[in-house]
């Protein structure tokens, strides 16, 4: 970390490191991104180097909407909004508005760091919400808890997602085994916007029983998720010989999963080297369609937790 004004901060700002046993996590000031998670020196996520800025959404927080928003335009309770089109080739706004905001350090202990930011009213989101994220390491791995509070005078729409790329040490995900406990997938158009849903059973998108990823290409939203008795959904990723694995889990606040096999990431050397498993509270284009949006009354809060458990 810089020790005086003459030293330069990295592109992602201050680096907040926590640890628990042989677990190590680094979250960043810019975007509250999860840049590093490793266990005993082995990477659990395929993050980004401290010398560069984040690319391809690696470890980023996606709010107040995840994934794509067609034309960047939507209306909520009579209020119209228009966000910048940061996926211009498809005329979409993508992954919300907090990815590049500075997040303030609110608290830190050896195994916990809490970061916060305020999303102020603007053309793409004419409401004010305060976001707080806690990264907590423990015996079961990493738990990430988010609270969103409406600090404005009007009801606000809200959606949330996260964008970690998972790795179990293989040079390619083709030889990894994947389990996604979902009965349906979202059918999308050429812009990546949902047009409906379809059953996955018996199709190339069916990972309801763990199997090899092989050459399957996924940039796929999953819905109708199967959950354990406590309401938790669990996605499993394992290497071919079963010596390393990781579970991505999420509570009942996250009703959708996006799974991306990284076929088009910026660095060609990283294509299909890891897989993005993205918990989402709502599907793509949710603010425009109104699907599964959280309605936050003035002064009201929403809270949800997900996590990553290495095995």
LINGIUR-V635552 format. One record per residue. N is the residue number from 1. RES is the residue in one letter. SS is DSSP state (helix for helix, strand for strand, loop for the rest). PSI is psi in whole degrees, 0 to 359 (999 if undefined). BURIAL is 1 if it has 16 or more other ideal C-beta (glycine too) atoms within 10 Angstrom, else 0. Layout:
# LINGIUR-V635552
n:N res:RES ss:SS psi:PSI burial:BURIAL
n:N res:RES ss:SS psi:PSI burial:BURIAL
This chain:
# LINGIUR-V635552
n:1 res:X ss:loop psi:147 burial:0
n:2 res:X ss:loop psi:141 burial:0
n:3 res:X ss:loop psi:348 burial:0
n:4 res:X ss:loop psi:173 burial:0
n:5 res:X ss:loop psi:342 burial:0
n:6 res:X ss:loop psi:348 burial:0
n:7 res:X ss:loop psi:141 burial:0
n:8 res:X ss:loop psi:136 burial:0
n:9 res:X ss:loop psi:150 burial:0
n:10 res:X ss:loop psi:165 burial:1
n:11 res:X ss:loop psi:330 burial:0
n:12 res:X ss:loop psi:13 burial:1
n:13 res:X ss:loop psi:204 burial:0
n:14 res:X ss:loop psi:144 burial:1
n:15 res:X ss:strand psi:122 burial:0
n:16 res:X ss:strand psi:106 burial:1
n:17 res:X ss:strand psi:137 burial:0
n:18 res:X ss:strand psi:163 burial:1
n:19 res:X ss:strand psi:157 burial:0
n:20 res:X ss:strand psi:113 burial:1
n:21 res:X ss:loop psi:235 burial:0
n:22 res:X ss:loop psi:12 burial:0
n:23 res:X ss:strand psi:139 burial:1
n:24 res:X ss:strand psi:133 burial:1
n:25 res:X ss:strand psi:142 burial:1
n:26 res:X ss:strand psi:123 burial:1
n:27 res:X ss:strand psi:151 burial:1
n:28 res:X ss:strand psi:155 burial:1
n:29 res:X ss:loop psi:316 burial:1
n:30 res:X ss:strand psi:114 burial:1
n:31 res:X ss:loop psi:359 burial:1
n:32 res:X ss:loop psi:35 burial:1
n:33 res:X ss:loop psi:147 burial:1
n:34 res:X ss:strand psi:99 burial:1
n:35 res:X ss:strand psi:324 burial:1
n:36 res:X ss:strand psi:135 burial:1
n:37 res:X ss:strand psi:113 burial:1
n:38 res:X ss:strand psi:159 burial:1
n:39 res:X ss:strand psi:121 burial:1
n:40 res:X ss:loop psi:35 burial:0
n:41 res:X ss:loop psi:355 burial:0
n:42 res:X ss:strand psi:132 burial:0
n:43 res:X ss:strand psi:135 burial:1
n:44 res:X ss:loop psi:327 burial:1
n:45 res:X ss:strand psi:151 burial:1
n:46 res:X ss:loop psi:89 burial:1
n:47 res:X ss:loop psi:225 burial:1
n:48 res:X ss:loop psi:157 burial:1
n:49 res:X ss:loop psi:148 burial:0
n:50 res:X ss:loop psi:338 burial:0
n:51 res:X ss:loop psi:350 burial:0
n:52 res:X ss:loop psi:170 burial:0
n:53 res:X ss:loop psi:164 burial:0
n:54 res:X ss:loop psi:139 burial:1
n:55 res:X ss:loop psi:154 burial:0
n:56 res:X ss:loop psi:26 burial:1
n:57 res:X ss:loop psi:15 burial:1
n:58 res:X ss:loop psi:112 burial:1
n:59 res:X ss:loop psi:11 burial:1
n:60 res:X ss:strand psi:159 burial:1
n:61 res:X ss:strand psi:129 burial:1
n:62 res:X ss:strand psi:101 burial:1
n:63 res:X ss:strand psi:151 burial:1
n:64 res:X ss:strand psi:18 burial:1
n:65 res:X ss:loop psi:146 burial:1
n:66 res:X ss:loop psi:158 burial:1
n:67 res:X ss:loop psi:213 burial:1
n:68 res:X ss:strand psi:149 burial:1
n:69 res:X ss:strand psi:108 burial:1
n:70 res:X ss:strand psi:128 burial:1
n:71 res:X ss:loop psi:0 burial:1
n:72 res:X ss:loop psi:10 burial:1
n:73 res:X ss:strand psi:142 burial:0
n:74 res:X ss:strand psi:167 burial:1
n:75 res:X ss:strand psi:134 burial:0
n:76 res:X ss:strand psi:122 burial:1
n:77 res:X ss:loop psi:42 burial:0
n:78 res:X ss:loop psi:355 burial:0
n:79 res:X ss:strand psi:123 burial:0
n:80 res:X ss:strand psi:145 burial:0
n:81 res:X ss:strand psi:151 burial:1
n:82 res:X ss:strand psi:112 burial:0
n:83 res:X ss:loop psi:157 burial:1
n:84 res:X ss:loop psi:147 burial:0
n:85 res:X ss:loop psi:91 burial:1
n:86 res:X ss:loop psi:8 burial:0
n:87 res:X ss:strand psi:69 burial:0
n:88 res:X ss:helix psi:331 burial:0
n:89 res:X ss:helix psi:339 burial:0
n:90 res:X ss:helix psi:7 burial:0
n:91 res:X ss:loop psi:44 burial:0
n:92 res:X ss:strand psi:150 burial:1
n:93 res:X ss:strand psi:146 burial:1
n:94 res:X ss:strand psi:135 burial:1
n:95 res:X ss:loop psi:26 burial:1
n:96 res:X ss:strand psi:202 burial:1
n:97 res:X ss:loop psi:6 burial:1
n:98 res:X ss:loop psi:3 burial:1
n:99 res:X ss:loop psi:333 burial:1
n:100 res:X ss:loop psi:8 burial:0
n:101 res:X ss:loop psi:150 burial:1
n:102 res:X ss:strand psi:138 burial:0
n:103 res:X ss:loop psi:131 burial:1
n:104 res:X ss:strand psi:140 burial:0
n:105 res:X ss:strand psi:118 burial:0
n:106 res:X ss:strand psi:337 burial:0
n:107 res:X ss:strand psi:151 burial:0
n:108 res:X ss:strand psi:138 burial:0
n:109 res:X ss:loop psi:184 burial:0
n:110 res:X ss:loop psi:320 burial:0
n:111 res:X ss:loop psi:9 burial:1
n:112 res:X ss:strand psi:137 burial:1
n:113 res:X ss:strand psi:139 burial:1
n:114 res:X ss:strand psi:129 burial:1
n:115 res:X ss:strand psi:151 burial:1
n:116 res:X ss:strand psi:155 burial:1
n:117 res:X ss:strand psi:163 burial:1
n:118 res:X ss:strand psi:127 burial:0
n:119 res:X ss:strand psi:107 burial:1
n:120 res:X ss:loop psi:159 burial:0
n:121 res:X ss:loop psi:138 burial:0
n:122 res:X ss:strand psi:172 burial:0
n:123 res:X ss:loop psi:323 burial:0
n:124 res:X ss:loop psi:349 burial:1
n:125 res:X ss:strand psi:90 burial:1
n:126 res:X ss:loop psi:37 burial:1
n:127 res:X ss:loop psi:169 burial:1
n:128 res:X ss:loop psi:123 burial:1
n:129 res:X ss:strand psi:147 burial:1
n:130 res:X ss:strand psi:127 burial:0
n:131 res:X ss:strand psi:136 burial:1
n:132 res:X ss:strand psi:133 burial:1
n:133 res:X ss:strand psi:130 burial:1
n:134 res:X ss:strand psi:123 burial:1
n:135 res:X ss:strand psi:121 burial:1
n:136 res:X ss:strand psi:121 burial:1
n:137 res:X ss:strand psi:141 burial:1
n:138 res:X ss:strand psi:193 burial:0
n:139 res:X ss:loop psi:327 burial:0
n:140 res:X ss:loop psi:2 burial:0
n:141 res:X ss:strand psi:220 burial:1
n:142 res:X ss:strand psi:128 burial:1
n:143 res:X ss:strand psi:134 burial:1
n:144 res:X ss:strand psi:117 burial:1
n:145 res:X ss:strand psi:130 burial:1
n:146 res:X ss:strand psi:137 burial:1
n:147 res:X ss:strand psi:131 burial:1
n:148 res:X ss:strand psi:124 burial:1
n:149 res:X ss:strand psi:131 burial:1
n:150 res:X ss:strand psi:109 burial:1
n:151 res:X ss:loop psi:12 burial:1
n:152 res:X ss:loop psi:187 burial:1
n:153 res:X ss:loop psi:350 burial:0
n:154 res:X ss:loop psi:155 burial:1
n:155 res:X ss:loop psi:140 burial:0
n:156 res:X ss:strand psi:143 burial:1
n:157 res:X ss:strand psi:150 burial:1
n:158 res:X ss:strand psi:139 burial:1
n:159 res:X ss:strand psi:157 burial:1
n:160 res:X ss:strand psi:144 burial:1
n:161 res:X ss:strand psi:170 burial:1
n:162 res:X ss:strand psi:156 burial:1
n:163 res:X ss:strand psi:58 burial:1
n:164 res:X ss:loop psi:143 burial:1
n:165 res:X ss:strand psi:121 burial:1
n:166 res:X ss:strand psi:146 burial:1
n:167 res:X ss:loop psi:145 burial:1
n:168 res:X ss:loop psi:25 burial:1
n:169 res:X ss:loop psi:350 burial:0
n:170 res:X ss:loop psi:150 burial:1
n:171 res:X ss:loop psi:338 burial:0
n:172 res:X ss:loop psi:150 burial:0
n:173 res:X ss:helix psi:350 burial:1
n:174 res:X ss:helix psi:328 burial:0
n:175 res:X ss:helix psi:9 burial:0
n:176 res:X ss:loop psi:157 burial:1
n:177 res:X ss:strand psi:139 burial:1
n:178 res:X ss:strand psi:138 burial:1
n:179 res:X ss:strand psi:122 burial:1
n:180 res:X ss:loop psi:107 burial:1
n:181 res:X ss:loop psi:73 burial:1
n:182 res:X ss:strand psi:145 burial:1
n:183 res:X ss:strand psi:343 burial:0
n:184 res:X ss:strand psi:156 burial:1
n:185 res:X ss:strand psi:158 burial:1
n:186 res:X ss:strand psi:129 burial:1
n:187 res:X ss:strand psi:130 burial:0
n:188 res:X ss:strand psi:160 burial:1
n:189 res:X ss:loop psi:189 burial:0
n:190 res:X ss:loop psi:346 burial:0
n:191 res:X ss:loop psi:359 burial:1
n:192 res:X ss:loop psi:18 burial:1
n:193 res:X ss:loop psi:137 burial:1
n:194 res:X ss:strand psi:139 burial:1
n:195 res:X ss:strand psi:356 burial:0
n:196 res:X ss:strand psi:196 burial:0
n:197 res:X ss:strand psi:167 burial:1
n:198 res:X ss:strand psi:150 burial:0
n:199 res:X ss:strand psi:142 burial:0
n:200 res:X ss:loop psi:342 burial:1
n:201 res:X ss:loop psi:126 burial:0
n:202 res:X ss:loop psi:6 burial:0
n:203 res:X ss:loop psi:174 burial:0
n:204 res:X ss:loop psi:344 burial:0
n:205 res:X ss:loop psi:0 burial:1
n:206 res:X ss:loop psi:106 burial:1
n:207 res:X ss:loop psi:30 burial:1
n:208 res:X ss:loop psi:339 burial:0
n:209 res:X ss:loop psi:138 burial:0
n:210 res:X ss:loop psi:132 burial:0
n:211 res:X ss:strand psi:168 burial:0
n:212 res:X ss:strand psi:140 burial:0
n:213 res:X ss:loop psi:319 burial:1
n:214 res:X ss:loop psi:220 burial:0
n:215 res:X ss:loop psi:5 burial:0
n:216 res:X ss:loop psi:132 burial:1
n:217 res:X ss:loop psi:123 burial:0
n:218 res:X ss:loop psi:129 burial:1
n:219 res:X ss:strand psi:68 burial:0
n:220 res:X ss:strand psi:130 burial:1
n:221 res:X ss:strand psi:135 burial:1
n:222 res:X ss:strand psi:144 burial:1
n:223 res:X ss:strand psi:180 burial:1
n:224 res:X ss:strand psi:62 burial:0
n:225 res:X ss:strand psi:143 burial:1
n:226 res:X ss:loop psi:136 burial:0
n:227 res:X ss:loop psi:157 burial:0
n:228 res:X ss:loop psi:177 burial:0
n:229 res:X ss:loop psi:337 burial:0
n:230 res:X ss:loop psi:8 burial:0
n:231 res:X ss:loop psi:6 burial:0
n:232 res:X ss:loop psi:136 burial:1
n:233 res:X ss:strand psi:143 burial:1
n:234 res:X ss:strand psi:124 burial:1
n:235 res:X ss:strand psi:133 burial:1
n:236 res:X ss:strand psi:137 burial:1
n:237 res:X ss:strand psi:128 burial:1
n:238 res:X ss:strand psi:149 burial:1
n:239 res:X ss:loop psi:172 burial:1
n:240 res:X ss:loop psi:323 burial:0
n:241 res:X ss:loop psi:5 burial:0
n:242 res:X ss:loop psi:12 burial:0
n:243 res:X ss:loop psi:340 burial:0
n:244 res:X ss:loop psi:144 burial:1
n:245 res:X ss:strand psi:169 burial:1
n:246 res:X ss:strand psi:143 burial:1
n:247 res:X ss:strand psi:129 burial:1
n:248 res:X ss:strand psi:123 burial:1
n:249 res:X ss:strand psi:157 burial:1
n:250 res:X ss:strand psi:147 burial:1
n:251 res:X ss:loop psi:185 burial:1
n:252 res:X ss:loop psi:348 burial:0
n:253 res:X ss:loop psi:343 burial:1
n:254 res:X ss:loop psi:103 burial:1
n:255 res:X ss:loop psi:357 burial:1
n:256 res:X ss:strand psi:157 burial:1
n:257 res:X ss:strand psi:138 burial:1
n:258 res:X ss:strand psi:133 burial:1
n:259 res:X ss:strand psi:125 burial:1
n:260 res:X ss:strand psi:122 burial:1
n:261 res:X ss:loop psi:15 burial:1
n:262 res:X ss:loop psi:38 burial:1
n:263 res:X ss:loop psi:341 burial:0
n:264 res:X ss:loop psi:24 burial:0
n:265 res:X ss:loop psi:160 burial:1
n:266 res:X ss:loop psi:313 burial:0
n:267 res:X ss:loop psi:113 burial:0
n:268 res:X ss:helix psi:334 burial:0
n:269 res:X ss:helix psi:346 burial:0
n:270 res:X ss:helix psi:0 burial:1
n:271 res:X ss:loop psi:127 burial:0
n:272 res:X ss:loop psi:22 burial:1
n:273 res:X ss:loop psi:343 burial:1
n:274 res:X ss:loop psi:173 burial:1
n:275 res:X ss:strand psi:130 burial:1
n:276 res:X ss:strand psi:125 burial:1
n:277 res:X ss:strand psi:109 burial:1
n:278 res:X ss:strand psi:106 burial:1
n:279 res:X ss:strand psi:136 burial:1
n:280 res:X ss:strand psi:144 burial:1
n:281 res:X ss:loop psi:342 burial:1
n:282 res:X ss:loop psi:165 burial:1
n:283 res:X ss:loop psi:173 burial:1
n:284 res:X ss:loop psi:150 burial:1
n:285 res:X ss:loop psi:23 burial:1
n:286 res:X ss:helix psi:322 burial:1
n:287 res:X ss:helix psi:327 burial:1
n:288 res:X ss:helix psi:320 burial:1
n:289 res:X ss:helix psi:339 burial:1
n:290 res:X ss:loop psi:15 burial:0
n:291 res:X ss:loop psi:120 burial:1
n:292 res:X ss:loop psi:28 burial:0
n:293 res:X ss:loop psi:138 burial:1
n:294 res:X ss:strand psi:129 burial:1
n:295 res:X ss:strand psi:112 burial:0
n:296 res:X ss:strand psi:111 burial:1
n:297 res:X ss:loop psi:158 burial:0
n:298 res:X ss:loop psi:127 burial:0
n:299 res:X ss:loop psi:352 burial:0
n:300 res:X ss:loop psi:157 burial:0
n:301 res:X ss:strand psi:154 burial:0
n:302 res:X ss:strand psi:146 burial:1
n:303 res:X ss:strand psi:137 burial:0
n:304 res:X ss:strand psi:154 burial:1
n:305 res:X ss:strand psi:139 burial:1
n:306 res:X ss:strand psi:175 burial:1
n:307 res:X ss:strand psi:174 burial:1
n:308 res:X ss:strand psi:122 burial:1
n:309 res:X ss:strand psi:106 burial:1
n:310 res:X ss:strand psi:148 burial:1
n:311 res:X ss:loop psi:999 burial:0
